[in-house]
Amino acid sequence: MERRSVLAVVGTAIAGWRLAAAAPPVKSHLVAVLGNEDRHYWDGLRHGLRDLGYEDGRNLRYAWRWSHSVTERLPALAAELVALRPDVLVVSGSQAARAAQAATATIPIVMALSSRPERLGLVQSLSRPGGNITGLSTYSPQLAAKKVELLRELVPHAARLGFLWTASSPAEAFQLRDLEAAADAARVVIVPIDVPEPAALASTLASIAALRVHAMLVIGNPATFEGAERITAFALAQRLPTMFEERRFVELGGLLSYGANFTAQFRRAADYVDRILRGAKPADLPIEQPTSFELVVNRATARQLGLAVPPALLLRADFIID
C-alpha cells in the first residue's frame, strides 16, 4: 500500500475515534413497573416504547415488581421501586396507584389502568391531574348501563344479577354504585358477592347457588384474574350466564366481555411515558378515558348454556369465539 493511502486510512481511523470519543453516552432511562402479574397486556407497554425508539438494554431499563394478587404487598413493592429512583413509575390498577402515590410525591407516575382516579383522590381532576400522577382510566359514565343492557339482551329473563367484586377496594365501591343505578333504571336487582381475597374464591363461588341469581357480572381485579379459570368453569358448570370486563375470561370459556382493550391501554401508556421522558409534567397531561370498548362473545359457551345469541348482538361484537 502506498504511503499516501496508509496515511489516509490512519487519518480516517483517528477521525472516527475522535468522533466516537466526543459523542455523549446514550442516556438509559429507568422505567419501574408495579402491577399484579406479568400478563400479555404488558406487551402493549413494551412494544409501544420500542416503537417510540426505546430499546431495552440500550436506552431503557425496566424494573418489575408483581404483587401476585396479594394487594397488601403493594406498599412495600412501591417503596422498593421508588428507592431505585426511576425516571417514571408505571402502575396497573387503582390499588397499585394508591401505593405508588403514598411512596412518592415527586417521581412521575403513569397509570396504565385505573378507575375513577379523581374520585379516589389520585388526581385533582381528569383534565388537570395537578400532581405527579397521570395516565389512563378504564371508566366511562355509560359503561355500567351498557353492561346491564348487553347481559339482559342475551338473557332477557335475568332479574337478579350477581356482582363478583372485592368490597375492600374503594374503586370497586364506586363501580357498584354506578351498576346499582343502572340496574334500578332497568328494573333489575344487583346482588353483591364479595371476594375479599383470592384464597376466598372457592368458598365464595360455593355460596352463589343460594343467592338465586339469574346471571352474573365479574369485575376485573387481582382475585378474579388469578381465579379466571375457576370462575369461568364454575359459571359453565352452574349454567350461569356471566359477563366479564376483559376478553381473556371469554377466551377461557366465559360467555361475554365488554370493556376497554387492556393491551391497547398499556400501549397508550407508552405514549405518556415517552412524553414524560421528553420533559412533560404529569400535572399537565390530562387523564385519558376510553372512547371505545370491545365486545367479545363466546358463541360456543352460549350454545352450552342453551342461549341463542341475537343476530344484532353478534353484529356488534368485535370478536366472536366459536
Stockholm file with secondary structure:
# STOCKHOLM 1.0

chainA/1-322         MERRSVLAVVGTAIAGWRLAAAAPPVKSHLVAVLGNEDRHYWDGLRHGLRDLGYEDGRNLRYAWRWSHSVTERLPALAAELVALRPDVLVVSGSQAARAAQAATATIPIVMALSSRPERLGLVQSLSRPGGNITGLSTYSPQLAAKKVELLRELVPHAARLGFLWTASSPAEAFQLRDLEAAADAARVVIVPIDVPEPAALASTLASIAALRVHAMLVIGNPATFEGAERITAFALAQRLPTMFEERRFVELGGLLSYGANFTAQFRRAADYVDRILRGAKPADLPIEQPTSFELVVNRATARQLGLAVPPALLLRADFIID
#=GR chainA/1-322 SS CCHHHHHHHHHHHHHHHHHHHHSCCCCCEEEEEEESCCCTTHHHHHHHHHHTTCCBTTTEEEEEEECTTCGGGHHHHHHHHHHTCCSEEEEESHHHHHHHHHHCSSSCEEEEECSCTTTTTSSSCSSCCCSSEEEBCCCCTTHHHHHHHHHHHHCTTCCEEEEEECTTCHHHHHHHHHHHHHHHHHTCEEEEEECCSGGGHHHHHHHGGGGCCSEEEECCSHHHHHTHHHHHHHHHHTTCCEEESSHHHHHTTCSEEEECCHHHHHHHHHHHHHHHHTTCCGGGSCCBCCSCCEEEEEHHHHHHTTCCCCHHHHHHCSEEEC
#=GC SS_cons         CCHHHHHHHHHHHHHHHHHHHHSCCCCCEEEEEEESCCCTTHHHHHHHHHHTTCCBTTTEEEEEEECTTCGGGHHHHHHHHHHTCCSEEEEESHHHHHHHHHHCSSSCEEEEECSCTTTTTSSSCSSCCCSSEEEBCCCCTTHHHHHHHHHHHHCTTCCEEEEEECTTCHHHHHHHHHHHHHHHHHTCEEEEEECCSGGGHHHHHHHGGGGCCSEEEECCSHHHHHTHHHHHHHHHHTTCCEEESSHHHHHTTCSEEEECCHHHHHHHHHHHHHHHHTTCCGGGSCCBCCSCCEEEEEHHHHHHTTCCCCHHHHHHCSEEEC
//
